[in-house]
Every structure is written in C-alpha cells, then in structure tokens.
C-alpha cells in the first residue's frame, strides 16, 4: 500500500513529481481546514505533510502547522515550502515543522528531503531508488548500476544522472543543468555539461547511452527509448 502525504494547498509541477520520486501519494487539501484534512485522511493516517507557505498566506500556513502538530493523530514529518523572502519569518517557529525547502522547488532536493524525513520517522517503505529499465540508482548510497554492473561515477556525474533520471522526458538547457546540478554560483560554462554527458554515456555503455538524449539546439533529456538524435 502506498503511503499518503498531505499536501496544502496544491500539489502541482515539481511538488507532485517529487512525491512520485519519493514513492508516496498526495492528498490535496486546498483550503487547509482541519475538517477537510480529516475527510482526506486514510485509515492508516498521513505519512507526512508538505505545506506550501508560498501558495497561501504565511500566517495561515503557520497556523495550519501548529494545528497539525497538536492533533491527536500525528501527520508525520511536516515539510514547509517557502520563498526566499519568507526565511526570516521562520525564526522562532522551528518547532512547527521538521524541514523546509526554498523555492524554486527542485524535484531531486524535495524528494530527497521528504524521503529522508519519512525514513527518520520510521517509515521504511518510501522509495530509496530510481529505476529506469536496466538503470538503478540508490539515492542513499549514491550507487548506480546499469544492467547489474556498478557504474564508477564521480560525484557530479552521479548528480547529473540523478537529476535527469528523476525528471524523465523533460528537456533541460545546458544553462538550466548548470544552475540546478552545479549550483547558481558555478561559472564553468556549458561545455562542462557536454563533457559530463559524454562521460556518462561512455559509462552507460553503447547499449544504454541513448538514455541521455540530445535535443538539438536546446539541451538534453532523459529516458527517450530510441536514438532519435545523436549527441
């Protein structure tokens, strides 16, 4: 049975994808009222909660966190999503949530934090792996295998492969990959992405190199089953 995570006030885009990667299912309470939350709650209770404080008034988000903390039935770990300008408002409210993520929300980061918190809370059923055909990635041990063969990856090769694999079929420009994988302060240039993609394809092997697909004049995507284009 898939664990259910409460999402308020919505679960769209990277938030929904992160829950899919973490191996849990969302229950969306658009108003955040406890009556609505209770009506959505499964018999086994919520495994956790993702509260998007950037999606409705901040004080309402904090009040909801406080109410969830004081419920008779625990909702599990609470992950708070915030904008940069809301960070100062978190001071002295740290007891109301277990972790927070600052927007723009990255699928890999949110999935990793959610999975980590759920497992710390004793939930062993959440996904710790990403699997696409012969490719399997253990997100806790940083190990990747292809057709059962362990891949010898550098840290950044692994991070690039993980980012692409957790966002299958989406096309990313080289500049986006630089900012999302290497960080906004990295100035290595687009060639850095090309070099790492070339190395990843070599390590995937000829049979699986097509998992990282070149989209001409744009960038790269993951998971295309056929070699429509060669990078």
C-alpha positions as CSV (number, residue, x, y, z in Angstrom):
1,X,0.0,0.0,0.0
2,X,1.3,3.4,-1.0
3,X,1.8,5.9,1.8
4,X,-0.3,9.1,1.6
5,X,1.2,12.6,2.2
6,X,-1.0,15.6,2.9
7,X,-0.4,18.5,0.5
8,X,-1.7,22.0,1.1
9,X,-2.9,24.0,-0.7
10,X,-2.0,22.2,-4.0
11,X,0.3,19.6,-5.5
12,X,1.4,20.6,-9.0
13,X,4.5,20.5,-11.1
14,X,7.8,19.7,-9.2
15,X,5.9,19.1,-5.9
16,X,3.8,16.3,-7.4
17,X,6.9,14.9,-9.3
18,X,8.9,14.9,-6.0
19,X,6.2,12.8,-4.3
20,X,6.2,10.4,-7.2
21,X,10.0,10.0,-6.9
22,X,9.7,9.6,-3.1
23,X,7.2,6.8,-3.7
24,X,4.2,8.4,-1.9
25,X,0.8,9.6,-3.0
26,X,-0.6,13.1,-2.4
27,X,-3.9,14.0,-0.7
28,X,-4.6,17.6,-1.5
29,X,-6.4,19.9,0.9
30,X,-6.9,23.2,-1.0
31,X,-8.3,25.1,2.0
32,X,-6.1,23.6,4.7
33,X,-9.0,23.5,7.1
34,X,-8.9,20.6,9.6
35,X,-12.3,19.3,8.6
36,X,-11.1,18.9,5.0
37,X,-7.8,17.4,6.2
38,X,-9.7,14.9,8.3
39,X,-12.0,13.9,5.4
40,X,-9.0,13.1,3.3
41,X,-7.1,11.2,5.9
42,X,-6.6,7.4,5.2
43,X,-7.3,4.9,7.9
44,X,-3.6,4.4,8.5
45,X,-3.1,8.2,8.8
46,X,-0.9,10.6,6.8
47,X,2.8,9.5,6.4
48,X,3.7,13.2,6.4
49,X,2.7,16.7,5.1
50,X,4.0,19.1,2.6
51,X,2.8,22.7,3.3
52,X,3.4,25.3,0.6
53,X,3.7,28.5,2.6
54,X,4.3,30.3,-0.7
55,X,1.0,29.1,-2.0
56,X,-1.3,30.8,0.6
57,X,-1.0,33.4,3.4
58,X,2.1,32.7,5.5
59,X,0.3,33.1,8.8
60,X,-2.4,30.7,7.7
61,X,0.4,28.2,6.8
62,X,1.9,28.6,10.3
63,X,-1.4,28.2,12.0
64,X,-2.1,25.0,10.0
65,X,1.3,23.6,11.0
66,X,0.5,24.4,14.6
67,X,-2.9,22.7,14.4
68,X,-1.3,19.6,12.7
69,X,1.3,19.4,15.5
70,X,-1.4,19.4,18.2
71,X,-3.7,16.8,16.5
72,X,-4.4,13.6,18.4
73,X,-3.4,11.7,15.4
74,X,0.1,12.7,14.1
75,X,0.5,13.6,10.4
76,X,4.2,12.6,10.5
77,X,7.0,14.9,9.5
78,X,6.0,18.3,8.1
79,X,8.0,19.8,5.2
80,X,7.5,23.5,4.7
81,X,7.9,25.1,1.3
82,X,8.8,28.8,1.3
83,X,10.0,31.7,-0.8
84,X,13.3,33.4,-0.1
85,X,11.6,36.5,1.4
86,X,9.9,34.3,4.0
87,X,13.0,32.9,5.5
88,X,13.3,35.5,8.3
89,X,9.7,34.7,9.3
90,X,10.7,31.2,10.2
91,X,12.7,32.4,13.2
92,X,11.3,31.1,16.5
93,X,8.8,28.9,14.6
94,X,11.2,26.0,14.0
95,X,9.1,23.8,16.3
96,X,6.2,23.9,13.9
97,X,7.9,22.0,11.1
98,X,10.6,19.3,10.6
99,X,12.3,20.7,7.5
100,X,11.9,23.4,4.8
101,X,12.8,23.8,1.1
102,X,13.2,27.2,-0.5
103,X,11.7,27.8,-4.0
104,X,12.1,27.5,-6.9
105,X,11.5,23.9,-5.9
106,X,13.8,21.3,-7.2
107,X,12.4,17.8,-7.7
108,X,15.5,16.0,-6.5
109,X,16.0,18.1,-3.4
110,X,12.4,18.0,-2.3
111,X,12.1,14.2,-2.9
112,X,15.4,13.6,-1.0
113,X,14.4,15.7,2.0
114,X,10.9,14.1,2.1
115,X,12.3,10.6,1.8
116,X,14.9,11.3,4.5
117,X,12.3,12.7,6.9
118,X,9.9,9.8,6.3
119,X,12.6,7.2,6.9
120,X,13.8,9.0,10.1
121,X,10.2,8.9,11.3
122,X,10.4,5.1,10.9
123,X,8.8,4.7,7.5
124,X,10.9,2.1,5.7
125,X,8.5,1.8,2.7
126,X,9.4,5.0,0.9
127,X,11.4,4.6,-2.2
128,X,15.2,4.9,-1.9
129,X,15.8,4.0,-5.6
130,X,15.2,5.4,-9.0
131,X,14.8,2.7,-11.6
132,X,14.5,3.1,-15.4
133,X,14.9,-0.2,-17.2
134,X,18.4,-1.5,-16.7
135,X,19.4,1.6,-14.8
136,X,19.0,1.6,-11.0
137,X,20.2,4.4,-8.7
138,X,20.3,4.1,-4.9
139,X,19.7,7.6,-3.7
140,X,21.1,6.9,-0.2
141,X,24.3,5.2,-1.1
142,X,25.0,7.2,-4.2
143,X,25.5,4.0,-6.2
144,X,24.2,3.5,-9.7
145,X,24.1,0.2,-11.7
146,X,23.4,-0.5,-15.3
147,X,22.3,-4.0,-16.2
148,X,23.6,-5.1,-12.9
149,X,27.0,-3.5,-13.4
150,X,28.2,-0.9,-10.9
151,X,29.0,2.4,-12.6
152,X,32.1,4.1,-11.5
153,X,30.8,7.7,-11.3
154,X,32.3,10.9,-9.9
155,X,30.0,12.9,-7.5
156,X,29.0,15.4,-10.2
157,X,28.4,12.6,-12.8
158,X,26.1,10.9,-10.3
159,X,24.3,14.2,-9.5
160,X,23.7,15.0,-13.2
161,X,22.4,11.4,-13.9
162,X,20.2,11.6,-10.8
163,X,18.7,15.0,-11.8
164,X,18.0,13.8,-15.3
165,X,16.6,10.4,-14.2
166,X,14.3,12.0,-11.6
167,X,12.9,14.3,-14.3
168,X,12.4,11.8,-17.2
169,X,11.3,13.1,-20.6
170,X,11.8,16.8,-19.7
171,X,14.2,18.8,-21.8
172,X,16.8,20.9,-20.0
173,X,19.1,23.5,-21.5
174,X,22.7,23.4,-20.6
175,X,22.3,26.6,-18.6
176,X,19.5,25.1,-16.6
177,X,21.5,22.0,-15.9
178,X,24.4,24.1,-14.7
179,X,22.3,26.0,-12.3
180,X,20.3,23.0,-11.0
181,X,23.1,20.5,-10.7
182,X,26.3,22.5,-10.2
183,X,24.6,25.5,-8.5
184,X,23.8,29.1,-9.3
185,X,27.3,30.2,-8.4
186,X,29.0,27.9,-10.9
187,X,30.7,29.6,-13.8
188,X,32.2,26.6,-15.7
189,X,30.3,27.2,-18.9
190,X,28.0,25.0,-21.0
191,X,31.0,22.9,-22.1
192,X,31.1,21.4,-18.5
193,X,27.6,19.8,-19.2
194,X,28.7,18.4,-22.5
195,X,31.8,16.8,-21.1
196,X,29.9,15.2,-18.2
197,X,27.2,13.9,-20.6
198,X,29.8,12.4,-22.8
199,X,31.4,10.7,-19.9
200,X,28.1,9.4,-18.6
201,X,27.2,7.9,-22.0
202,X,30.6,6.2,-22.1
203,X,30.0,4.7,-18.6
204,X,26.4,3.7,-19.5
205,X,27.8,1.8,-22.4
206,X,26.8,1.7,-26.1
207,X,23.6,-0.2,-25.4
208,X,22.3,2.3,-22.9
209,X,23.9,5.6,-24.0
210,X,20.6,6.6,-25.6
211,X,19.1,7.1,-22.1
212,X,20.6,10.6,-22.2
213,X,19.2,12.1,-25.4
214,X,20.5,15.2,-27.1
215,X,17.8,17.7,-28.2
216,X,19.5,19.7,-30.9
217,X,19.9,23.4,-30.3
218,X,18.3,23.0,-26.8
219,X,20.0,20.6,-24.4
220,X,19.3,17.2,-23.0
221,X,16.6,14.9,-21.8
222,X,16.5,11.5,-20.1
223,X,14.5,8.4,-20.8
224,X,13.9,8.5,-24.6
225,X,13.8,4.9,-25.6
226,X,15.1,5.3,-29.1
227,X,18.1,7.1,-30.6
228,X,16.3,9.8,-32.5
229,X,19.3,12.0,-32.5
230,X,23.0,11.6,-31.6
231,X,24.8,13.9,-29.3
